[in-house]
Amino acid sequence: MSEYYREIPGEFPKEKPQSTENEFFGSGWSVRRLDDKFFFEFISGELAGRLKEIEISASDFNHTKAGELSFDDLCYKYGVG
């Protein structure tokens, strides 16, 4: 029987990225500061999935870092998801 594909074993990262002053990581999403702008990034739920980047306010960035806004809150507020 011929070989249609070959599996290459891989691993998931053992540690999740560490949040810093300029970037906060959630599970599969993040908010970050780049100069004087702030962004919410996540992988879309589209068929092929792609990284989406939405500009957000400084206030929302700070509230998210403080745990006062969640992924769902940001999606609802900015009409994405």
N, C-alpha and C positions, 0 to 999 in steps of 0.2 A: 504494500500500500504506500502510495506517495505521501510526502509530508506537505500539508497545506499551510501550516504555520508552525512556528517554533515559539515556545514560551521561554521567556527570560525572567528568572526570579528577581523580585525586587523587594524593597522594604519601605514602610512608611517611616517618616522621621520619628525618632523616639521622644523628642522634646518639641513642644510647640514654640513658635517664635516668642521671644520676650518683648513685652511692651516697653517703649521708651518715652521720653518726654514728647517726642514728635510723632509717635505712632502707637496706636492701641490695637491689639489683635483680639478679635472674637473667634468663634469657631467657623472658619471659612470666610471671614470678612475682616475688614480693618477700616480704621479712620486714621488719616495722617495729615500732618501739616507740611506744606512745601512752600517755603518763603512766607508770603502773607496770605496764602490760600489754603483751604482745607478740603479734603476729599474723603468720600465714603466709597470703598471698593469691595466688590463681591463677585462671585462667579454666578452668572445668570442661570436660570432654570430652563433655558432654551434647549432645543434638541442637541446641539453641539456644545452648548455651554461656552460662555466667553466672559472675560473679565470686564465688568462694568465699573466705570468711575464717574461719580456724581459729585459736583462741587457742593459743599455744605457750609453753613455759617460757623464762625469761630465759637459762638455760644453752643451750638450743637456738638462740636468737637469736644469742648470742655465738659459738657454734660455727659457725653458718652464715656469719656475717660473716667469720670467720677461714678459711673455705674447708674446714672439717672436716665439714660436713654438706651434702648436695646436695638438690635438688628431690625426687629419688627416695627419699632417706633420710627426708625429712620426710613424704612421702606414706605410706610404709610405717609409720613410727612412729605417725602419727596416724590411720591407716586411711582415708585419703581418696585420691581420684585418679580 
